[in-house]
Amino acid sequence: MRLQSLAFAALAALAAPLAAQDTTGGVSVRLTYAAGTRPGVIVLPVRGANGDSIRAILERDWDFGDRVTIVRGGDALAAGGTTFNYALAKRLQAQAVVQGSITATGALHLAVQDVERQAVLAVRDFALPGAANSAQWRHAVHVAADEVERWLTGVRGIAASRIAFVRDRRVWVVDSDGENLRAVTDRGALSPAWHPSGRAVVHSVLTDRGNQQIVARELSGGARVIAQGGVTNITPAVSPDGETVVYASGQERGVDLFAVPFAGGSPRRITVGRGTDNMSPSFSPDGRRIAFTTGRLGHPEVYITDADGTNAEALTQFTYGEQSYRSDPDWSPDGRLVAFQSLIGGVFQVMTISLRDRGVKQLTSEGRNEAPAWAPDSRHLVVATTRTGTQQLFVIDAETRRARQLTRGAGGARMGSWSPWLPTP
């Protein structure tokens, strides 16, 4: 495989703001509703070209976000003229009503009615670039959905994010709703990890000589090798500031973690495993610590170390009478939890452990479930599971354990990695 050179210097820069008119004046807005409940939301028909498609995308995005309940039967509210019927919305048990239309310039105009306050909560116009129902156009609608979800709940949605994964030894990328699937590598690629800019993935690739390299690949096209040497180079992770890649590297005996600048340079050793396997690193949100899998106790457990390799400590603990095998950690973006896979009754299941009190929670029990990866909202995870027979990716709500299928088709799917929130390009 021929690797093209890249100019990656701009990848760590922050993305530009949304191309939209914000009439909230920069003030934080949020719907008021009872704690522990999900607000009911009516989405009215969107007036203008492709309004039905936009409405369907918005409703599905908010349903997948698991923070609001879509209320049906409210279309009569669209005939209210200049006076909004708050009483009818309240009888339908809705706390909010979303009104949408396409402006003369082709933007998506969204307004949210706060039923309890009987007032407009927020209004904003969102640009819709590209042809209707194109990947770019759909992504812009997802961005709008995520922002309105922030108005409604105080938490930005995850619709405008993507998942990278491995199928048939290639890295693929798919939108968080399962649309716009595309391959981004040739065969031989494994273990994708997102750069925090969302514009590139870092992955392992098997060369014709039988050894592995760590490659940085821009989704727009080019790629370059950032680490090689030895036999094994696998499971890369990118630091939150985008400047460092940590990966597992080794010869025939033992694997250790190494760090290399994303821009290129000499690797430095982080762990000294003395013949054991140390792999699957995951950065804490502040970049100061790394969770990883190690076999230094004679069986795989999850450890945490400072980013320079000092102060290593066990996160998961051996339990007498169990077959201890805990691996593939992923640190939640809010820093509270680490997800990992654990062998239970001879089958891998997905667990989370609290960094505060070390409390453990089992999220899966149906089929074999592996390689959890957090969404940017720190509530949802993508896991590879056999619950449908073949291994596919499912999204799990860590609070309710609701599961929805993300990938389908021959070849299965594994090694999912969830992108950060991606603004409109």
One Martini backbone bead per residue (centre of mass of N, CA, C, O) as a GRO file, in nm:
protein
  425
    1MET     BB    1   0.094   0.037   0.025
    2ARG     BB    2   0.056   0.364  -0.054
    3LEU     BB    3   0.189   0.654   0.107
    4GLN     BB    4   0.088   0.966   0.167
    5SER     BB    5   0.146   1.279   0.221
    6LEU     BB    6   0.105   1.520   0.495
    7ALA     BB    7  -0.082   1.799   0.642
    8PHE     BB    8  -0.137   1.802   1.002
    9ALA     BB    9  -0.119   2.077   1.160
   10ALA     BB   10  -0.443   2.164   1.153
   11LEU     BB   11  -0.600   1.940   1.322
   12ALA     BB   12  -0.590   2.079   1.624
   13ALA     BB   13  -0.779   2.279   1.546
   14LEU     BB   14  -1.045   2.451   1.585
   15ALA     BB   15  -1.351   2.466   1.493
   16ALA     BB   16  -1.577   2.629   1.343
   17PRO     BB   17  -1.846   2.786   1.368
   18LEU     BB   18  -2.158   2.803   1.319
   19ALA     BB   19  -2.369   2.863   1.034
   20ALA     BB   20  -2.559   3.081   1.226
   21GLN     BB   21  -2.844   3.216   1.373
   22ASP     BB   22  -2.846   3.357   1.707
   23THR     BB   23  -3.129   3.452   1.922
   24THR     BB   24  -3.007   3.403   2.228
   25GLY     BB   25  -2.747   3.585   2.288
   26GLY     BB   26  -2.562   3.360   2.453
   27VAL     BB   27  -2.770   3.234   2.630
   28SER     BB   28  -2.851   3.007   2.853
   29VAL     BB   29  -3.058   2.730   2.769
   30ARG     BB   30  -3.346   2.559   2.937
   31LEU     BB   31  -3.546   2.323   3.017
   32THR     BB   32  -3.815   2.263   3.243
   33TYR     BB   33  -3.797   1.967   3.458
   34ALA     BB   34  -3.820   1.685   3.611
   35ALA     BB   35  -3.635   1.500   3.786
   36GLY     BB   36  -3.583   1.188   3.621
   37THR     BB   37  -3.695   1.290   3.350
   38ARG     BB   38  -3.848   1.304   3.024
   39PRO     BB   39  -3.915   1.514   2.792
   40GLY     BB   40  -4.173   1.611   2.600
   41VAL     BB   41  -4.170   1.608   2.228
   42ILE     BB   42  -4.278   1.807   1.965
   43VAL     BB   43  -4.273   1.762   1.607
   44LEU     BB   44  -4.330   1.955   1.360
   45PRO     BB   45  -4.385   2.023   1.061
   46VAL     BB   46  -4.170   2.103   0.801
   47ARG     BB   47  -4.139   2.382   0.621
   48GLY     BB   48  -4.061   2.283   0.306
   49ALA     BB   49  -3.804   2.158   0.164
   50ASN     BB   50  -3.754   1.846   0.300
   51GLY     BB   51  -3.923   1.834   0.570
   52ASP     BB   52  -3.969   1.531   0.622
   53SER     BB   53  -3.670   1.454   0.652
   54ILE     BB   54  -3.600   1.643   0.884
   55ARG     BB   55  -3.803   1.540   1.088
   56ALA     BB   56  -3.701   1.247   1.097
   57ILE     BB   57  -3.414   1.311   1.194
   58LEU     BB   58  -3.481   1.458   1.454
   59GLU     BB   59  -3.644   1.235   1.591
   60ARG     BB   60  -3.423   1.019   1.584
   61ASP     BB   61  -3.199   1.168   1.733
   62TRP     BB   62  -3.365   1.206   2.004
   63ASP     BB   63  -3.417   0.910   2.052
   64PHE     BB   64  -3.111   0.819   2.055
   65GLY     BB   65  -3.034   1.012   2.307
   66ASP     BB   66  -3.227   0.942   2.571
   67ARG     BB   67  -3.363   1.245   2.686
   68VAL     BB   68  -3.626   1.216   2.516
   69THR     BB   69  -3.978   1.229   2.425
   70ILE     BB   70  -4.168   1.143   2.163
   71VAL     BB   71  -4.460   1.312   2.059
   72ARG     BB   72  -4.762   1.230   1.936
   73GLY     BB   73  -5.033   1.411   1.784
   74GLY     BB   74  -4.937   1.743   1.719
   75ASP     BB   75  -5.020   1.867   1.430
   76ALA     BB   76  -5.248   2.075   1.513
   77LEU     BB   77  -5.045   2.301   1.607
   78ALA     BB   78  -4.976   2.407   1.308
   79ALA     BB   79  -5.281   2.563   1.296
   80GLY     BB   80  -5.248   2.831   1.497
   81GLY     BB   81  -5.090   3.048   1.376
   82THR     BB   82  -5.014   3.318   1.592
   83THR     BB   83  -5.137   3.114   1.803
   84PHE     BB   84  -5.038   2.923   2.064
   85ASN     BB   85  -5.133   2.592   2.190
   86TYR     BB   86  -5.056   2.514   2.506
   87ALA     BB   87  -5.289   2.340   2.611
   88LEU     BB   88  -5.262   2.109   2.407
   89ALA     BB   89  -4.968   2.035   2.469
   90LYS     BB   90  -5.025   1.961   2.768
   91ARG     BB   91  -5.232   1.730   2.710
   92LEU     BB   92  -4.987   1.571   2.553
   93GLN     BB   93  -4.732   1.584   2.744
   94ALA     BB   94  -4.568   1.848   2.668
   95GLN     BB   95  -4.275   2.059   2.715
   96ALA     BB   96  -4.220   2.068   2.395
   97VAL     BB   97  -4.199   2.259   2.079
   98VAL     BB   98  -4.103   2.203   1.741
   99GLN     BB   99  -4.023   2.446   1.495
  100GLY     BB  100  -4.009   2.434   1.126
  101SER     BB  101  -3.812   2.592   0.853
  102ILE     BB  102  -3.749   2.725   0.534
  103THR     BB  103  -3.571   2.959   0.411
  104ALA     BB  104  -3.487   3.171   0.151
  105THR     BB  105  -3.170   3.062   0.193
  106GLY     BB  106  -3.197   2.743   0.306
  107ALA     BB  107  -3.244   2.741   0.596
  108LEU     BB  108  -3.283   2.618   0.925
  109HIS     BB  109  -3.568   2.691   1.117
  110LEU     BB  110  -3.566   2.699   1.480
  111ALA     BB  111  -3.824   2.651   1.732
  112VAL     BB  112  -3.888   2.666   2.091
  113GLN     BB  113  -4.151   2.566   2.296
  114ASP     BB  114  -4.247   2.652   2.623
  115VAL     BB  115  -4.511   2.526   2.786
  116GLU     BB  116  -4.493   2.621   3.082
  117ARG     BB  117  -4.413   2.931   3.007
  118GLN     BB  118  -4.534   3.030   2.741
  119ALA     BB  119  -4.263   3.029   2.548
  120VAL     BB  120  -3.982   3.105   2.390
  121LEU     BB  121  -3.676   2.954   2.422
  122ALA     BB  122  -3.562   2.927   2.109
  123VAL     BB  123  -3.367   3.057   1.821
  124ARG     BB  124  -3.253   2.920   1.494
  125ASP     BB  125  -3.019   2.918   1.225
  126PHE     BB  126  -2.930   2.658   0.979
  127ALA     BB  127  -2.717   2.557   0.769
  128LEU     BB  128  -2.752   2.376   0.433
  129PRO     BB  129  -2.529   2.208   0.289
  130GLY     BB  130  -2.577   2.089   0.001
  131ALA     BB  131  -2.747   1.835  -0.095
  132ALA     BB  132  -3.016   1.678  -0.049
  133ASN     BB  133  -2.926   1.401   0.151
  134SER     BB  134  -2.653   1.443   0.195
  135ALA     BB  135  -2.395   1.414   0.405
  136GLN     BB  136  -2.369   1.719   0.463
  137TRP     BB  137  -2.668   1.781   0.512
  138ARG     BB  138  -2.719   1.575   0.739
  139HIS     BB  139  -2.509   1.688   0.933
  140ALA     BB  140  -2.647   1.963   0.973
  141VAL     BB  141  -2.899   1.842   1.106
  142HIS     BB  142  -2.748   1.714   1.343
  143VAL     BB  143  -2.643   1.976   1.461
  144ALA     BB  144  -2.922   2.092   1.523
  145ALA     BB  145  -3.017   1.863   1.710
  146ASP     BB  146  -2.793   1.899   1.925
  147GLU     BB  147  -2.862   2.192   2.005
  148VAL     BB  148  -3.156   2.144   2.091
  149GLU     BB  149  -3.085   1.938   2.310
  150ARG     BB  150  -2.941   2.147   2.482
  151TRP     BB  151  -3.189   2.319   2.537
  152LEU     BB  152  -3.362   2.086   2.670
  153THR     BB  153  -3.109   1.942   2.874
  154GLY     BB  154  -2.791   2.057   2.868
  155VAL     BB  155  -2.712   1.840   2.639
  156ARG     BB  156  -2.538   1.744   2.389
  157GLY     BB  157  -2.559   1.566   2.130
  158ILE     BB  158  -2.462   1.269   1.896
  159ALA     BB  159  -2.531   1.294   1.588
  160ALA     BB  160  -2.253   1.467   1.523
  161SER     BB  161  -2.121   1.169   1.479
  162ARG     BB  162  -1.873   0.901   1.462
  163ILE     BB  163  -1.779   0.566   1.349
  164ALA     BB  164  -1.508   0.360   1.382
  165PHE     BB  165  -1.418   0.050   1.205
  166VAL     BB  166  -1.393  -0.309   1.156
  167ARG     BB  167  -1.395  -0.461   0.820
  168ASP     BB  168  -1.227  -0.675   0.649
  169ARG     BB  169  -0.952  -0.522   0.727
  170ARG     BB  170  -1.104  -0.241   0.747
  171VAL     BB  171  -1.171   0.097   0.763
  172TRP     BB  172  -1.465   0.246   0.886
  173VAL     BB  173  -1.738   0.489   0.839
  174VAL     BB  174  -2.014   0.608   1.053
  175ASP     BB  175  -2.284   0.726   1.146
  176SER     BB  176  -2.469   0.733   1.443
  177ASP     BB  177  -2.734   0.627   1.257
  178GLY     BB  178  -2.598   0.434   1.011
  179GLU     BB  179  -2.504   0.630   0.800
  180ASN     BB  180  -2.264   0.673   0.565
  181LEU     BB  181  -2.097   0.436   0.459
  182ARG     BB  182  -1.725   0.403   0.465
  183ALA     BB  183  -1.420   0.347   0.333
  184VAL     BB  184  -1.064   0.447   0.441
  185THR     BB  185  -0.917   0.171   0.370
  186ASP     BB  186  -0.730  -0.078   0.327
  187ARG     BB  187  -0.609  -0.362   0.376
  188GLY     BB  188  -0.475  -0.428   0.717
  189ALA     BB  189  -0.657  -0.278   0.917
  190LEU     BB  190  -0.650  -0.151   1.264
  191SER     BB  191  -0.732   0.017   1.537
  192PRO     BB  192  -0.908   0.274   1.559
  193ALA     BB  193  -0.844   0.635   1.612
  194TRP     BB  194  -0.923   0.949   1.706
  195HIS     BB  195  -0.888   1.260   1.633
  196PRO     BB  196  -1.002   1.549   1.793
  197SER     BB  197  -1.087   1.688   1.514
  198GLY     BB  198  -1.222   1.451   1.314
  199ARG     BB  199  -1.010   1.432   1.043
  200ALA     BB  200  -0.877   1.170   1.181
  201VAL     BB  201  -0.703   0.856   1.182
  202VAL     BB  202  -0.560   0.601   1.384
  203HIS     BB  203  -0.366   0.308   1.276
  204SER     BB  204  -0.316  -0.016   1.199
  205VAL     BB  205  -0.072  -0.187   0.976
  206LEU     BB  206  -0.012  -0.443   0.747
  207THR     BB  207   0.255  -0.547   0.589
  208ASP     BB  208   0.427  -0.730   0.348
  209ARG     BB  209   0.652  -0.809   0.582
  210GLY     BB  210   0.467  -0.863   0.864
  211ASN     BB  211   0.445  -0.589   0.985
  212GLN     BB  212   0.370  -0.304   1.190
  213GLN     BB  213   0.194   0.009   1.166
  214ILE     BB  214   0.153   0.356   1.234
  215VAL     BB  215  -0.127   0.546   1.110
  216ALA     BB  216  -0.207   0.856   0.961
  217ARG     BB  217  -0.550   0.949   0.857
  218GLU     BB  218  -0.706   1.134   0.638
  219LEU     BB  219  -1.035   1.153   0.530
  220SER     BB  220  -0.953   1.313   0.255
  221GLY     BB  221  -0.687   1.080   0.210
  222GLY     BB  222  -0.414   1.085   0.339
  223ALA     BB  223  -0.093   0.933   0.454
  224ARG     BB  224   0.117   0.835   0.748
  225VAL     BB  225   0.394   0.736   0.914
  226ILE     BB  226   0.463   0.729   1.286
  227ALA     BB  227   0.519   0.407   1.335
  228GLN     BB  228   0.791   0.167   1.378
  229GLY     BB  229   0.910  -0.132   1.440
  230GLY     BB  230   0.930  -0.431   1.471
  231VAL     BB  231   0.635  -0.628   1.485
  232THR     BB  232   0.455  -0.468   1.696
  233ASN     BB  233   0.176  -0.228   1.612
  234ILE     BB  234  -0.081  -0.117   1.833
  235THR     BB  235  -0.338   0.042   1.981
  236PRO     BB  236  -0.407   0.341   1.936
  237ALA     BB  237  -0.380   0.677   2.092
  238VAL     BB  238  -0.507   1.007   2.137
  239SER     BB  239  -0.461   1.292   2.261
  240PRO     BB  240  -0.660   1.561   2.346
  241ASP     BB  241  -0.445   1.766   2.193
  242GLY     BB  242  -0.318   1.592   1.935
  243GLU     BB  243   0.016   1.538   1.991
  244THR     BB  244  -0.024   1.227   2.087
  245VAL     BB  245   0.084   0.883   2.048
  246VAL     BB  246  -0.030   0.579   2.183
  247TYR     BB  247   0.129   0.251   2.183
  248ALA     BB  248   0.187  -0.086   2.095
  249SER     BB  249   0.515  -0.247   2.135
  250GLY     BB  250   0.705  -0.532   1.982
  251GLN     BB  251   0.820  -0.835   1.990
  252GLU     BB  252   0.804  -1.166   2.063
  253ARG     BB  253   0.851  -1.048   2.372
  254GLY     BB  254   0.645  -0.845   2.448
  255VAL     BB  255   0.453  -0.542   2.540
  256ASP     BB  256   0.464  -0.184   2.500
  257LEU     BB  257   0.440   0.147   2.573
  258PHE     BB  258   0.429   0.423   2.342
  259ALA     BB  259   0.546   0.752   2.242
  260VAL     BB  260   0.438   0.984   1.979
  261PRO     BB  261   0.432   1.225   1.772
  262PHE     BB  262   0.198   1.320   1.548
  263ALA     BB  263   0.414   1.478   1.363
  264GLY     BB  264   0.665   1.329   1.451
  265GLY     BB  265   0.920   1.095   1.572
  266SER     BB  266   1.045   0.978   1.862
  267PRO     BB  267   1.009   0.725   2.064
  268ARG     BB  268   0.875   0.652   2.396
  269ARG     BB  269   0.877   0.495   2.686
  270ILE     BB  270   0.634   0.390   2.939
  271THR     BB  271   0.662   0.085   2.973
  272VAL     BB  272   0.786  -0.204   3.186
  273GLY     BB  273   0.704  -0.543   3.136
  274ARG     BB  274   0.899  -0.787   3.123
  275GLY     BB  275   0.727  -0.971   2.893
  276THR     BB  276   0.468  -0.832   2.893
  277ASP     BB  277   0.142  -0.715   2.817
  278ASN     BB  278   0.093  -0.374   2.686
  279MET     BB  279  -0.227  -0.220   2.615
  280SER     BB  280  -0.487  -0.028   2.531
  281PRO     BB  281  -0.497   0.280   2.535
  282SER     BB  282  -0.637   0.557   2.751
  283PHE     BB  283  -0.725   0.874   2.794
  284SER     BB  284  -0.768   1.121   2.977
  285PRO     BB  285  -0.919   1.425   2.938
  286ASP     BB  286  -0.637   1.578   3.040
  287GLY     BB  287  -0.380   1.375   2.960
  288ARG     BB  288  -0.233   1.260   3.239
  289ARG     BB  289  -0.365   0.975   3.187
  290ILE     BB  290  -0.358   0.603   3.160
  291ALA     BB  291  -0.533   0.344   3.033
  292PHE     BB  292  -0.465  -0.018   3.058
  293THR     BB  293  -0.340  -0.326   2.952
  294THR     BB  294  -0.221  -0.595   3.174
  295GLY     BB  295  -0.001  -0.897   3.255
  296ARG     BB  296   0.168  -0.863   3.536
  297LEU     BB  297  -0.030  -1.076   3.714
  298GLY     BB  298  -0.093  -1.319   3.483
  299HIS     BB  299  -0.337  -1.132   3.402
  300PRO     BB  300  -0.569  -0.936   3.275
  301GLU     BB  301  -0.567  -0.582   3.349
  302VAL     BB  302  -0.657  -0.267   3.469
  303TYR     BB  303  -0.466   0.027   3.438
  304ILE     BB  304  -0.300   0.319   3.583
  305THR     BB  305  -0.114   0.599   3.446
  306ASP     BB  306   0.096   0.812   3.390
  307ALA     BB  307   0.199   0.950   3.091
  308ASP     BB  308   0.515   0.869   3.181
  309GLY     BB  309   0.474   0.581   3.367
  310THR     BB  310   0.396   0.665   3.641
  311ASN     BB  311   0.198   0.556   3.892
  312ALA     BB  312   0.104   0.268   3.888
  313GLU     BB  313  -0.234   0.117   3.893
  314ALA     BB  314  -0.495  -0.065   3.988
  315LEU     BB  315  -0.833  -0.082   3.888
  316THR     BB  316  -0.864  -0.376   3.867
  317GLN     BB  317  -0.959  -0.669   4.053
  318PHE     BB  318  -0.901  -0.955   4.188
  319THR     BB  319  -1.123  -1.245   4.197
  320TYR     BB  320  -1.200  -1.497   4.375
  321GLY     BB  321  -1.319  -1.759   4.152
  322GLU     BB  322  -1.237  -1.611   3.896
  323GLN     BB  323  -1.188  -1.531   3.555
  324SER     BB  324  -0.938  -1.318   3.500
  325TYR     BB  325  -1.046  -1.073   3.241
  326ARG     BB  326  -0.932  -0.741   3.175
  327SER     BB  327  -1.007  -0.507   2.903
  328ASP     BB  328  -1.030  -0.246   2.695
  329PRO     BB  329  -1.015   0.052   2.773
  330ASP     BB  330  -1.242   0.348   2.829
  331TRP     BB  331  -1.246   0.687   2.873
  332SER     BB  332  -1.449   0.913   2.971
  333PRO     BB  333  -1.498   1.246   2.885
  334ASP     BB  334  -1.579   1.319   3.203
  335GLY     BB  335  -1.390   1.111   3.395
  336ARG     BB  336  -1.572   0.893   3.569
  337LEU     BB  337  -1.522   0.650   3.360
  338VAL     BB  338  -1.447   0.299   3.286
  339ALA     BB  339  -1.444   0.096   3.018
  340PHE     BB  340  -1.482  -0.270   2.981
  341GLN     BB  341  -1.377  -0.602   2.949
  342SER     BB  342  -1.526  -0.914   3.082
  343LEU     BB  343  -1.489  -1.233   3.206
  344ILE     BB  344  -1.806  -1.419   3.206
  345GLY     BB  345  -1.851  -1.738   3.187
  346GLY     BB  346  -1.655  -1.723   2.916
  347VAL     BB  347  -1.773  -1.422   2.856
  348PHE     BB  348  -1.786  -1.123   2.720
  349GLN     BB  349  -1.833  -0.811   2.899
  350VAL     BB  350  -1.963  -0.496   2.976
  351MET     BB  351  -1.806  -0.245   3.175
  352THR     BB  352  -1.798  -0.028   3.466
  353ILE     BB  353  -1.584   0.217   3.636
  354SER     BB  354  -1.532   0.411   3.905
  355LEU     BB  355  -1.311   0.665   4.002
  356ARG     BB  356  -1.424   0.725   4.290
  357ASP     BB  357  -1.533   0.407   4.413
  358ARG     BB  358  -1.506   0.141   4.223
  359GLY     BB  359  -1.765   0.092   4.088
  360VAL     BB  360  -1.946  -0.177   3.934
  361LYS     BB  361  -2.096  -0.221   3.597
  362GLN     BB  362  -2.321  -0.410   3.413
  363LEU     BB  363  -2.437  -0.383   3.062
  364THR     BB  364  -2.411  -0.687   2.968
  365SER     BB  365  -2.557  -1.039   2.858
  366GLU     BB  366  -2.591  -1.064   2.544
  367GLY     BB  367  -2.368  -1.235   2.447
  368ARG     BB  368  -2.084  -1.102   2.300
  369ASN     BB  369  -1.889  -0.829   2.453
  370GLU     BB  370  -1.683  -0.568   2.307
  371ALA     BB  371  -1.502  -0.289   2.282
  372PRO     BB  372  -1.552  -0.019   2.428
  373ALA     BB  373  -1.695   0.314   2.329
  374TRP     BB  374  -1.728   0.642   2.374
  375ALA     BB  375  -1.922   0.897   2.369
  376PRO     BB  376  -1.929   1.247   2.402
  377ASP     BB  377  -2.164   1.215   2.645
  378SER     BB  378  -2.095   0.974   2.855
  379ARG     BB  379  -2.346   0.748   2.791
  380HIS     BB  380  -2.253   0.616   2.532
  381LEU     BB  381  -2.188   0.300   2.360
  382VAL     BB  382  -1.973   0.108   2.162
  383VAL     BB  383  -2.022  -0.238   2.060
  384ALA     BB  384  -1.920  -0.569   2.018
  385THR     BB  385  -2.170  -0.810   1.906
  386THR     BB  386  -2.356  -1.145   1.909
  387ARG     BB  387  -2.678  -1.111   1.950
  388THR     BB  388  -2.741  -1.173   1.617
  389GLY     BB  389  -2.469  -1.373   1.569
  390THR     BB  390  -2.315  -1.162   1.437
  391GLN     BB  391  -2.073  -0.930   1.449
  392GLN     BB  392  -2.178  -0.618   1.584
  393LEU     BB  393  -2.280  -0.291   1.621
  394PHE     BB  394  -2.370  -0.132   1.928
  395VAL     BB  395  -2.576   0.083   2.118
  396ILE     BB  396  -2.530   0.189   2.460
  397ASP     BB  397  -2.708   0.273   2.742
  398ALA     BB  398  -2.570   0.325   3.055
  399GLU     BB  399  -2.848   0.377   3.211
  400THR     BB  400  -3.071   0.166   3.057
  401ARG     BB  401  -2.951  -0.047   2.831
  402ARG     BB  402  -3.014   0.039   2.570
  403ALA     BB  403  -3.034  -0.110   2.235
  404ARG     BB  404  -2.874  -0.046   1.911
  405GLN     BB  405  -2.829  -0.096   1.584
  406LEU     BB  406  -2.562  -0.003   1.354
  407THR     BB  407  -2.473  -0.266   1.208
  408ARG     BB  408  -2.466  -0.448   0.892
  409GLY     BB  409  -2.389  -0.737   0.745
  410ALA     BB  410  -2.136  -0.859   0.602
  411GLY     BB  411  -1.837  -0.918   0.812
  412GLY     BB  412  -1.906  -0.743   1.024
  413ALA     BB  413  -1.793  -0.592   1.348
  414ARG     BB  414  -1.517  -0.396   1.499
  415MET     BB  415  -1.343  -0.175   1.671
  416GLY     BB  416  -1.471   0.071   1.800
  417SER     BB  417  -1.479   0.442   1.737
  418TRP     BB  418  -1.556   0.751   1.881
  419SER     BB  419  -1.616   1.054   1.804
  420PRO     BB  420  -1.633   1.358   1.819
  421TRP     BB  421  -1.782   1.639   1.790
  422LEU     BB  422  -1.912   1.757   1.467
  423PRO     BB  423  -1.904   2.016   1.291
  424THR     BB  424  -1.968   2.211   1.044
  425PRO     BB  425  -1.768   2.244   0.754
   0.00000   0.00000   0.00000
